[in-house]
Amino acid sequence: MAQVVADRRDVDFVLHEQLQVEKLCQYEAFSDFNKKTIDLIVSEARNLAIKELFPLLKEGDEEGCTFNNGVVKVPACFHKAYALFREGGWIAMSDDPEWGGQGMPATVALAANNYFNGSNYPFMLHNILAHGAGKLVEKFGTDKQRELFLKKMYSGEWGGSMLLTEPEAGSDVGALTTKAVKNEDGTYSITGNKIFISSGDTDLVPNIIHPVLARIEGAPAGTAGISLFLVPKIWVNDDGSFGEPNDIICTGIEEKMGIHGSPTCSMALGSKGFCRGTLLGEENKGMRAMFVMMNEARLHVGMQGFSCASASYLNALNYARERVQGKSLEATDREAPGVPIIQHPDIRRILLTMKSFSEAMRSLLFYTGLMEDMVKLSTTPEDKARYQGIIDVLIPVAKGYVTDRAFEMCSLGVQVFGGYGFTKEYPQEQLLRDCKITQIYEGTNGIQAMDLLGRKLGLNKGDALKNLLDEVQKTIEVAREIESLKGFSRSLEMQSAQLKQVALYLTEKLRSGEILNAFANAQPFLDVTGDTLMAWMLLWRAVVATAQLDAKPKKKDLPFYEGQLKSAQFFINSVLPHSLGKMSAIMAGDTSVTDISEEAFGGK
């Protein structure tokens, strides 16, 4: 059962052998942790995931959420699991102990979240936004707001959400119409409607604290005039006691393709009387604050997508080892027995594709967590800016590229099962359905691509991307000195050099005013950036595995390390050539996307 949630051997490899996370424990901020405590945290997360969360995945999907007379109920089986999750303090793993957090490295928290999301990510949606909303209170709230809300949100006693999207605005947040009017007591009356709100209402908790984007009367148009407010489901008095129910209500929940255990709500504010909230942060600075939550949420969405892909791979792997069908292609005897399908070349190609992507995605996501830890530990503004710049470049890749590839991997996972994969008898079809939303919410992947091209490419005068690619080069230089990895290092160096040329080409397009043609290539640019970083992670893994093989590891570890070399070999030899072709296509400068008239698309 354990190995259909996440591969513990691979989790340990990334934490301890690739990233060497225990080095963080030398710093005072993480001095309470060591390898033993890190392993214990991962083991406890694994146990909770396997024993409590995973058995509820199918049940929660089939029962789903209900909406009756304004009341939202989640699957009944989630209540016990939520209580256990709260008791373990898993919601605020990396946060300040002063506010109820555990203060652990973000890298370790991501490893725990790998298990939680791999076992039941619809359940996890109830926790992720509650934490993100709490982080907004911690960073931008007044002392009073932190005192009233923070510990209860970080402990999971109260929930949280993010009220951003509106029916007419969608991803164009600057077009929102939700209005805030200041009251004499300093609170604000809020009116408007929001849609697609994950956990906008739930019966798991007695109160939900909603960060809400709204425009104060008279504020500038667009994103420059957006403010952020805290709007509790039930008003909280200054002494922490409950006041009256606030006029923020769920008017319905969506019937969705997947994540049936998570309610996606339509919310009305101020429609029946008096909805009030308090300003969070400064007036007209709401979007700046909200990006703190959105970046955290985007990393977690990447983890959600990856966890679906990883689980799908492990299911497919186990099935392929057991499912006997067809003779070996090398068999000459008509009476030869059937063989497990893992012996068929096409199935092996699919599984190796899934394996290499899953391993690279895990490394990339955990590495992003390591960069967050380094920001926390840095003592100079220069170091903090360097690490933060790397994170900023990685976020659209971790959310956009990872979830795009994750959905493809889930589709391949169905393919391995054949017709059975299309049935509800096996989990593959649910993983595929649940994974799809990760490409859409927290900013569609097209928006992630635009973010990478339009904002991150030139971030810090281009230093953010340059610093990341410098880290890639460091691995290339180490691999170049290893005879068996020289060819791989040359291929990745060629890929990295070409990526720099593409980045320069697109930058020039943007500067010359060819904005539409540049953004027509935003998604391909995200793809090739992601391909480069996947190859980097796999080459890095191969460097570590080669050193371990040279040290003559225990016999039981030999297949794992040999598998790392094969993942790198397959990806660099089979995927990167396609990526180079994509880069050539970008630089060819085709303008058909922008030239074609709307009428020429047909359909009339």
C-alpha positions as CSV (number, residue, x, y, z in Angstrom):
1,M,0.0,0.0,0.0
2,A,2.8,2.4,0.9
3,Q,4.3,2.4,-2.5
4,V,1.2,3.6,-4.3
5,V,1.4,6.9,-2.4
6,A,5.0,7.9,-2.7
7,D,8.3,6.1,-3.1
8,R,10.0,6.4,0.3
9,R,13.4,5.4,-1.1
10,D,13.2,8.2,-3.6
11,V,12.0,10.7,-1.0
12,D,14.9,9.9,1.2
13,F,17.3,10.1,-1.7
14,V,16.3,13.6,-2.6
15,L,16.3,14.9,1.0
16,H,19.5,13.3,2.2
17,E,21.6,12.5,-0.8
18,Q,20.8,15.0,-3.4
19,L,19.8,18.1,-1.4
20,Q,21.6,17.1,1.9
21,V,18.9,18.7,3.9
22,E,20.4,17.9,7.3
23,K,23.0,20.6,6.6
24,L,20.2,23.1,7.3
25,C,20.2,21.8,10.9
26,Q,23.6,23.5,11.5
27,Y,21.8,26.8,11.6
28,E,20.2,28.1,14.7
29,A,16.8,28.4,13.0
30,F,16.7,24.7,12.5
31,S,18.9,23.5,15.4
32,D,16.0,21.5,16.9
33,F,16.1,19.2,13.8
34,N,18.6,16.5,12.7
35,K,18.5,13.5,10.4
36,K,16.8,11.4,12.9
37,T,14.0,13.9,13.5
38,I,13.6,14.6,9.8
39,D,13.2,10.9,9.1
40,L,10.7,10.6,12.0
41,I,8.6,13.5,10.5
42,V,8.5,11.8,7.1
43,S,7.6,8.5,8.7
44,E,4.8,10.0,10.7
45,A,3.5,11.8,7.7
46,R,3.7,8.5,5.7
47,N,1.8,6.6,8.3
48,L,-1.0,9.1,8.5
49,A,-1.2,9.3,4.7
50,I,-1.3,5.5,4.3
51,K,-3.4,4.5,7.2
52,E,-5.9,7.3,7.4
53,L,-6.0,9.5,4.2
54,F,-5.5,7.0,1.4
55,P,-8.4,4.7,2.4
56,L,-10.7,7.7,2.0
57,L,-9.7,8.7,-1.5
58,K,-12.3,6.6,-3.3
59,E,-14.9,7.0,-0.6
60,G,-14.6,10.7,-0.6
61,D,-14.8,10.9,-4.4
62,E,-17.9,8.8,-4.5
63,E,-19.7,10.5,-1.6
64,G,-18.6,14.0,-2.7
65,C,-19.8,17.3,-1.1
66,T,-23.4,18.3,-0.7
67,F,-25.2,21.7,-0.6
68,N,-28.6,21.9,1.0
69,N,-30.4,25.1,2.3
70,G,-27.2,27.0,2.3
71,V,-25.2,24.3,4.2
72,V,-22.1,22.7,2.7
73,K,-21.1,19.3,3.9
74,V,-17.9,17.5,3.0
75,P,-17.6,13.6,2.9
76,A,-18.4,12.3,6.3
77,C,-15.3,10.2,6.4
78,F,-13.1,13.3,6.2
79,H,-14.1,14.5,9.7
80,K,-12.0,11.9,11.7
81,A,-9.0,12.4,9.3
82,Y,-9.2,16.2,9.7
83,A,-9.1,15.8,13.5
84,L,-6.1,13.6,13.3
85,F,-4.4,16.0,10.8
86,R,-5.0,18.8,13.3
87,E,-3.8,16.9,16.3
88,G,-0.5,16.2,14.4
89,G,0.1,19.9,13.8
90,W,0.5,19.3,10.1
91,I,-1.1,22.5,8.8
92,A,1.6,24.9,9.9
93,M,4.7,22.7,9.6
94,S,7.2,25.4,8.6
95,D,5.7,28.3,10.5
96,D,6.8,30.2,13.6
97,P,6.2,28.2,16.8
98,E,5.0,31.4,18.4
99,W,1.8,31.1,16.4
100,G,1.5,27.3,16.6
101,G,3.8,26.3,13.8
102,Q,6.4,23.5,14.0
103,G,9.3,25.6,12.6
104,M,10.6,22.8,10.4
105,P,12.5,23.4,7.1
106,A,10.2,23.9,4.1
107,T,12.1,21.2,2.3
108,V,11.0,18.6,4.9
109,A,7.4,20.0,5.0
110,L,7.2,19.4,1.2
111,A,8.3,15.8,1.7
112,A,5.5,15.3,4.2
113,N,3.1,17.0,1.8
114,N,4.2,14.7,-0.9
115,Y,2.7,11.8,1.1
116,F,-0.4,13.7,2.1
117,N,-1.2,14.8,-1.4
118,G,-0.3,11.5,-2.9
119,S,-2.7,9.8,-0.6
120,N,-5.7,12.2,-0.9
121,Y,-5.2,15.6,-2.3
122,P,-8.9,16.5,-2.4
123,F,-8.8,16.2,1.4
124,M,-5.6,18.3,1.5
125,L,-7.4,21.2,-0.2
126,H,-9.2,21.9,3.0
127,N,-5.9,22.6,4.7
128,I,-3.7,24.4,2.1
129,L,-5.8,27.5,1.7
130,A,-6.4,27.7,5.4
131,H,-2.6,27.9,5.8
132,G,-2.2,30.4,3.0
133,A,-4.8,32.6,4.5
134,G,-3.1,32.4,7.8
135,K,0.2,33.3,6.2
136,L,-1.4,36.5,4.9
137,V,-2.5,37.4,8.5
138,E,1.0,36.7,9.8
139,K,2.7,38.8,7.2
140,F,0.3,41.7,6.8
141,G,-2.1,41.6,9.7
142,T,-2.1,44.0,12.7
143,D,-1.2,42.7,16.1
144,K,-4.9,42.5,16.8
145,Q,-5.7,40.5,13.7
146,R,-2.8,38.0,14.4
147,E,-4.0,37.7,18.0
148,L,-7.6,37.0,17.0
149,F,-7.1,34.7,14.0
150,L,-3.6,33.2,13.5
151,K,-3.3,30.4,16.0
152,K,-6.7,29.2,15.3
153,M,-6.0,29.1,11.6
154,Y,-2.6,27.5,11.9
155,S,-4.0,24.9,14.2
156,G,-6.9,24.1,11.9
157,E,-9.5,25.0,14.5
158,W,-10.8,27.6,11.9
159,G,-10.5,27.3,8.2
160,G,-9.5,29.8,5.5
161,S,-10.0,30.4,1.8
162,M,-9.1,32.9,-0.9
163,L,-11.9,35.0,-2.5
164,L,-10.4,36.3,-5.7
165,T,-12.3,35.2,-8.8
166,E,-15.5,36.8,-9.9
167,P,-18.1,35.7,-12.6
168,E,-17.2,38.5,-15.1
169,A,-13.5,39.1,-14.1
170,G,-12.1,35.5,-14.2
171,S,-8.3,35.7,-14.4
172,D,-8.5,39.5,-15.1
173,V,-8.5,40.3,-11.4
174,G,-8.2,44.0,-12.1
175,A,-11.8,44.0,-13.5
176,L,-13.3,42.9,-10.2
177,T,-16.4,44.7,-9.0
178,T,-16.6,43.7,-5.3
179,K,-16.9,46.9,-3.4
180,A,-15.8,48.0,0.1
181,V,-17.2,51.0,2.0
182,K,-15.5,52.2,5.2
183,N,-17.6,52.4,8.3
184,E,-17.3,54.7,11.2
185,D,-15.8,52.0,13.5
186,G,-13.0,51.4,11.0
187,T,-14.5,48.2,9.5
188,Y,-15.6,48.0,5.9
189,S,-19.0,46.9,4.4
190,I,-18.3,44.5,1.6
191,T,-20.6,43.7,-1.3
192,G,-20.0,41.4,-4.3
193,N,-20.0,37.9,-5.6
194,K,-17.1,35.4,-5.9
195,I,-16.9,32.1,-7.7
196,F,-14.7,29.0,-7.8
197,I,-13.8,29.3,-4.1
198,S,-12.2,26.1,-2.8
199,S,-13.4,25.4,0.7
200,G,-15.5,28.6,0.7
201,D,-17.7,26.8,3.1
202,T,-17.4,23.5,4.9
203,D,-18.8,21.7,8.0
204,L,-15.2,20.7,9.1
205,V,-14.8,23.9,11.1
206,P,-17.0,26.3,13.0
207,N,-15.5,29.4,11.4
208,I,-13.8,30.3,8.1
209,I,-11.6,33.4,7.7
210,H,-11.8,34.7,4.1
211,P,-9.2,37.0,2.6
212,V,-11.3,39.0,0.1
213,L,-10.1,41.2,-2.7
214,A,-12.3,44.3,-3.2
215,R,-12.1,47.9,-4.3
216,I,-12.6,50.7,-1.8
217,E,-15.0,53.4,-3.1
218,G,-13.1,55.9,-5.1
219,A,-10.0,53.7,-5.5
220,P,-8.2,53.7,-8.9
221,A,-9.3,51.3,-11.6
222,G,-7.4,48.0,-12.3
223,T,-5.1,46.2,-10.0
224,A,-3.7,49.4,-8.6
225,G,-7.0,50.1,-6.7
226,I,-7.5,46.6,-5.2
227,S,-7.4,46.2,-1.4
228,L,-7.4,43.0,0.7
229,F,-9.8,42.4,3.6
230,L,-10.4,39.7,6.3
231,V,-14.0,38.6,6.3
232,P,-14.9,36.0,8.9
233,K,-17.9,33.7,8.3
234,I,-18.8,34.4,11.9
235,W,-17.7,37.8,13.3
236,V,-15.0,37.6,16.0
237,N,-15.3,40.1,18.8
238,D,-12.2,41.8,20.3
239,D,-12.1,39.3,23.1
240,G,-12.0,36.4,20.7
241,S,-15.6,35.3,21.3
242,F,-18.1,34.8,18.5
243,G,-20.3,37.6,17.4
244,E,-23.1,37.3,14.9
245,P,-22.9,35.3,11.6
246,N,-21.5,37.6,8.9
247,D,-23.4,38.1,5.7
248,I,-21.0,36.0,3.6
249,I,-22.8,32.9,2.3
250,C,-22.3,30.1,-0.1
251,T,-25.0,30.1,-2.8
252,G,-24.0,26.9,-4.4
253,I,-21.2,24.4,-5.2
254,E,-20.0,23.3,-8.5
255,E,-20.5,19.8,-10.1
256,K,-17.0,19.1,-11.1
257,M,-14.9,16.7,-13.2
258,G,-12.8,15.8,-10.2
259,I,-11.8,16.6,-6.7
260,H,-15.3,15.7,-5.5
261,G,-14.2,15.7,-1.9
262,S,-13.5,19.4,-2.0
263,P,-16.3,21.9,-2.3
264,T,-15.9,24.6,-5.0
265,C,-18.2,27.4,-3.9
266,S,-20.0,30.5,-5.2
267,M,-20.0,33.1,-2.5
268,A,-22.2,36.2,-2.0
269,L,-21.1,39.0,0.3
270,G,-23.6,41.6,1.6
271,S,-26.5,40.3,-0.4
272,K,-28.9,40.0,2.6
273,G,-27.8,42.7,4.9
274,F,-24.4,43.7,6.3
275,C,-21.2,41.9,5.5
276,R,-18.2,43.5,7.2
277,G,-14.5,42.9,7.2
278,T,-11.2,44.5,8.3
279,L,-8.5,45.9,6.1
280,L,-5.5,43.5,5.8
281,G,-2.4,45.5,5.0
282,E,-2.5,48.8,3.2
283,E,-5.2,50.3,1.1
284,N,-4.8,49.6,-2.7
285,K,-2.0,47.1,-2.0
286,G,-4.1,44.0,-2.0
287,M,-2.6,42.3,-5.0
288,R,0.9,42.6,-3.7
289,A,-0.2,40.9,-0.5
290,M,-2.2,38.3,-2.3
291,F,0.8,37.2,-4.3
292,V,2.4,36.0,-1.1
293,M,-0.5,33.5,-0.8
294,M,-0.7,32.8,-4.5
295,N,3.0,31.9,-4.8
296,E,2.7,29.5,-1.9
297,A,-0.5,28.1,-3.3
298,R,1.1,27.6,-6.8
299,L,3.9,25.6,-5.3
300,H,1.4,23.4,-3.5
301,V,-0.6,23.0,-6.7
302,G,2.6,21.8,-8.4
303,M,2.9,19.3,-5.5
304,Q,-0.8,18.2,-6.0
305,G,-0.2,17.5,-9.7
306,F,3.1,15.8,-9.2
307,S,1.6,13.6,-6.4
308,C,-1.1,12.4,-8.7
309,A,1.5,11.6,-11.4
310,S,3.7,9.8,-8.9
311,A,0.8,7.8,-7.5
312,S,-0.3,6.9,-11.0
313,Y,3.2,5.8,-11.9
314,L,3.5,3.5,-8.8
315,N,0.1,2.0,-9.5
316,A,1.0,1.4,-13.2
317,L,4.4,-0.1,-12.2
318,N,2.8,-2.6,-9.7
319,Y,0.1,-3.5,-12.3
320,A,2.6,-4.0,-15.1
321,R,4.6,-6.4,-12.9
322,E,1.4,-8.5,-12.1
323,R,-0.6,-8.3,-15.3
324,V,0.2,-11.2,-17.6
325,Q,-0.8,-10.7,-21.2
326,G,0.9,-11.7,-24.5
327,K,4.0,-13.7,-25.1
328,S,7.5,-12.2,-25.1
329,L,8.3,-10.7,-28.5
330,E,11.4,-12.8,-28.5
331,A,9.5,-16.0,-28.0
332,T,9.7,-18.5,-30.9
333,D,7.5,-21.2,-29.4
334,R,3.8,-20.9,-30.2
335,E,3.0,-22.4,-26.8
336,A,5.3,-20.0,-24.9
337,P,3.6,-18.7,-21.7
338,G,2.3,-15.2,-21.3
339,V,4.6,-12.7,-19.6
340,P,3.9,-9.7,-17.3
341,I,3.4,-6.7,-19.5
342,I,6.4,-4.9,-17.9
343,Q,8.4,-7.1,-20.3
344,H,6.9,-5.5,-23.4
345,P,9.0,-2.7,-24.8
346,D,6.2,-0.1,-25.2
347,I,5.1,-0.6,-21.6
348,R,8.7,-0.2,-20.5
349,R,9.0,3.0,-22.5
350,I,5.8,4.4,-20.9
351,L,7.0,3.4,-17.4
352,L,10.5,4.9,-17.9
353,T,8.9,8.1,-19.1
354,M,6.7,8.2,-16.0
355,K,9.6,7.3,-13.8
356,S,12.0,10.0,-15.1
357,F,9.4,12.7,-15.0
358,S,8.2,11.8,-11.5
359,E,11.8,11.7,-10.1
360,A,12.7,15.0,-11.7
361,M,9.5,16.7,-10.5
362,R,10.1,15.6,-7.0
363,S,13.6,17.0,-7.0
364,L,12.5,20.3,-8.5
365,L,9.7,20.8,-6.0
366,F,11.9,19.9,-3.0
367,Y,14.7,22.1,-4.3
368,T,12.2,25.0,-4.4
369,G,11.6,24.3,-0.7
370,L,15.3,24.4,-0.1
371,M,15.6,27.8,-1.7
372,E,12.8,29.0,0.7
373,D,14.9,27.7,3.6
374,M,17.9,29.5,2.3
375,V,16.0,32.8,2.1
376,K,15.1,32.3,5.7
377,L,18.7,31.5,6.7
378,S,20.4,34.2,4.6
379,T,22.0,37.0,6.6
380,T,22.7,39.5,3.8
381,P,20.2,41.3,1.5
382,E,22.2,40.1,-1.5
383,D,21.9,36.4,-0.6
384,K,18.2,36.8,0.2
385,A,17.6,38.5,-3.2
386,R,19.5,35.8,-5.0
387,Y,17.6,32.9,-3.5
388,Q,14.2,34.7,-3.8
389,G,14.9,35.4,-7.4
390,I,15.6,31.7,-8.1
391,I,12.3,30.9,-6.3
392,D,10.4,33.5,-8.4
393,V,11.7,31.9,-11.6
394,L,10.9,28.4,-10.4
395,I,7.3,29.1,-9.3
396,P,5.7,29.2,-12.8
397,V,7.7,26.1,-13.7
398,A,6.7,24.3,-10.5
399,K,3.1,25.1,-11.0
400,G,2.7,25.3,-14.8
401,Y,5.2,22.9,-16.4
402,V,4.9,20.3,-13.6
403,T,1.2,20.1,-13.7
404,D,1.2,19.9,-17.5
405,R,3.5,17.0,-17.5
406,A,1.8,15.5,-14.5
407,F,-1.5,15.3,-16.4
408,E,0.3,13.6,-19.2
409,M,1.8,11.1,-16.8
410,C,-1.6,10.4,-15.3
411,S,-2.9,9.7,-18.8
412,L,0.0,7.3,-19.5
413,G,-0.9,5.7,-16.2
414,V,-4.4,4.9,-17.5
415,Q,-2.8,3.6,-20.7
416,V,-0.8,1.0,-18.9
417,F,-4.0,-0.5,-17.4
418,G,-5.6,-0.5,-20.8
419,G,-9.4,-0.9,-20.6
420,Y,-9.3,-1.4,-16.8
421,G,-7.7,2.0,-16.5
422,F,-10.9,3.5,-17.9
423,T,-13.0,1.9,-15.2
424,K,-13.6,3.0,-11.6
425,E,-12.3,-0.4,-10.4
426,Y,-8.8,1.1,-10.3
427,P,-7.7,4.5,-9.1
428,Q,-6.1,5.7,-12.4
429,E,-9.2,7.4,-13.8
430,Q,-9.7,9.4,-10.5
431,L,-6.1,10.5,-10.5
432,L,-6.4,11.7,-14.1
433,R,-9.7,13.6,-13.2
434,D,-8.3,15.1,-10.0
435,C,-5.1,16.1,-11.7
436,K,-6.7,18.1,-14.5
437,I,-7.7,21.0,-12.2
438,T,-4.1,21.6,-11.3
439,Q,-3.5,22.9,-14.8
440,I,-6.3,25.4,-14.3
441,Y,-6.7,26.9,-10.9
442,E,-4.3,29.3,-9.1
443,G,-3.8,30.8,-12.6
444,T,-4.1,28.7,-15.7
445,N,-0.9,27.3,-17.0
446,G,-1.1,29.8,-19.9
447,I,-0.9,32.5,-17.2
448,Q,2.1,30.8,-15.6
449,A,3.8,30.9,-19.0
450,M,3.0,34.6,-19.4
451,D,4.4,35.2,-15.9
452,L,7.6,33.4,-16.8
453,L,8.1,35.3,-20.0
454,G,6.7,38.7,-19.0
455,R,7.9,39.1,-15.4
456,K,10.4,36.5,-14.5
457,L,12.6,36.6,-17.6
458,G,13.7,40.2,-16.9
459,L,13.4,39.9,-13.1
460,N,16.3,41.7,-11.3
461,K,17.6,42.8,-14.7
462,G,17.8,39.2,-15.8
463,D,19.9,38.0,-12.9
464,A,17.2,35.8,-11.5
465,L,17.2,33.4,-14.5
466,K,21.0,33.8,-14.8
467,N,21.5,32.7,-11.2
468,L,19.3,29.7,-11.7
469,L,21.2,28.7,-14.9
470,D,24.5,29.2,-13.0
471,E,23.3,26.5,-10.6
472,V,22.6,24.2,-13.6
473,Q,26.1,24.9,-14.9
474,K,27.6,23.8,-11.6
475,T,26.1,20.4,-12.0
476,I,27.3,20.2,-15.6
477,E,30.8,20.9,-14.5
478,V,30.8,18.2,-11.9
479,A,29.3,15.7,-14.4
480,R,31.9,16.6,-17.0
481,E,34.6,15.1,-14.8
482,I,32.7,11.7,-14.5
483,E,33.5,9.6,-17.6
484,S,30.1,7.9,-17.7
485,L,28.3,11.2,-17.5
486,K,30.3,13.3,-20.0
487,G,27.9,12.8,-22.8
488,F,24.9,13.7,-20.7
489,S,26.7,16.8,-19.4
490,R,27.4,18.0,-23.0
491,S,23.8,17.5,-24.0
492,L,22.5,19.5,-21.0
493,E,25.1,22.2,-21.6
494,M,23.9,22.5,-25.2
495,Q,20.3,22.7,-24.0
496,S,21.1,25.4,-21.4
497,A,23.1,27.5,-23.9
498,Q,20.3,27.3,-26.4
499,L,17.7,28.2,-23.7
500,K,19.8,31.4,-23.0
501,Q,19.6,32.2,-26.7
502,V,15.9,31.7,-26.8
503,A,15.5,33.9,-23.7
504,L,17.5,36.6,-25.3
505,Y,15.5,36.3,-28.6
506,L,12.2,36.7,-26.8
507,T,13.5,39.6,-24.7
508,E,14.4,41.4,-27.9
509,K,10.9,40.7,-29.3
510,L,9.3,42.2,-26.2
511,R,11.6,45.3,-26.4
512,S,11.0,45.8,-30.1
513,G,7.2,45.9,-29.6
514,E,6.4,42.5,-31.0
515,I,4.6,41.7,-27.8
516,L,1.9,39.5,-29.3
517,N,4.4,37.3,-31.2
518,A,6.5,37.0,-28.1
519,F,3.6,35.9,-26.0
520,A,2.5,33.4,-28.6
521,N,5.6,31.6,-27.6
522,A,5.1,31.9,-23.9
523,Q,3.9,28.3,-23.4
524,P,6.6,26.8,-25.6
525,F,9.2,28.8,-23.6
526,L,7.8,27.5,-20.3
527,D,8.1,23.9,-21.8
528,V,11.7,24.2,-22.8
529,T,12.6,25.9,-19.5
530,G,11.0,23.1,-17.7
531,D,12.7,20.5,-19.9
532,T,16.0,22.0,-19.0
533,L,15.4,22.0,-15.3
534,M,14.1,18.4,-15.4
535,A,17.3,17.3,-17.2
536,W,19.3,19.3,-14.6
537,M,17.6,17.5,-11.7
538,L,18.1,14.1,-13.3
539,L,21.8,14.8,-14.1
540,W,22.3,15.9,-10.5
541,R,20.7,12.7,-9.4
542,A,23.0,10.7,-11.7
543,V,26.1,12.5,-10.2
544,V,25.0,11.5,-6.7
545,A,24.1,7.9,-7.8
546,T,27.5,7.4,-9.6
547,A,29.4,8.4,-6.5
548,Q,27.3,6.0,-4.4
549,L,27.9,3.2,-6.9
550,D,31.6,3.9,-6.8
551,A,31.5,3.5,-3.0
552,K,30.0,0.0,-3.5
553,P,26.7,0.4,-1.7
554,K,24.6,-2.4,-0.2
555,K,23.3,-4.9,-2.7
556,K,19.7,-3.8,-2.0
557,D,20.5,-0.3,-3.1
558,L,22.2,-1.2,-6.4
559,P,18.9,-1.3,-8.5
560,F,17.9,2.1,-7.2
561,Y,21.1,3.9,-8.1
562,E,21.3,2.1,-11.5
563,G,17.7,3.3,-12.0
564,Q,18.9,6.9,-11.5
565,L,21.4,6.6,-14.3
566,K,18.8,5.1,-16.6
567,S,16.3,7.9,-15.9
568,A,18.9,10.5,-16.8
569,Q,20.0,8.6,-19.9
570,F,16.4,8.2,-21.1
571,F,15.4,11.8,-20.5
572,I,18.5,13.4,-21.9
573,N,18.6,11.2,-24.9
574,S,14.9,11.0,-25.7
575,V,13.3,14.2,-24.4
576,L,15.9,16.9,-24.8
577,P,16.2,16.4,-28.6
578,H,12.5,17.3,-28.9
579,S,13.1,20.3,-26.6
580,L,15.8,21.5,-28.9
581,G,13.4,21.3,-31.7
582,K,10.9,23.4,-29.8
583,M,13.5,26.0,-29.3
584,S,14.3,26.0,-33.0
585,A,10.7,26.5,-33.7
586,I,10.5,29.5,-31.3
587,M,13.4,31.2,-32.9
588,A,12.1,30.6,-36.4
589,G,9.7,33.4,-35.7
590,D,6.6,32.0,-37.2
591,T,3.7,34.5,-36.9
592,S,0.7,32.4,-37.9
593,V,-0.7,32.6,-34.4
594,T,-1.0,36.3,-34.5
595,D,-1.6,36.7,-38.3
596,I,-4.7,34.4,-38.6
597,S,-8.0,36.3,-38.7
598,E,-10.8,35.3,-36.4
599,E,-12.9,34.3,-39.4
600,A,-10.2,32.0,-40.6
601,F,-10.6,29.8,-37.5
602,G,-13.9,28.7,-39.1
603,G,-16.8,27.3,-37.0
604,K,-19.5,29.3,-38.6
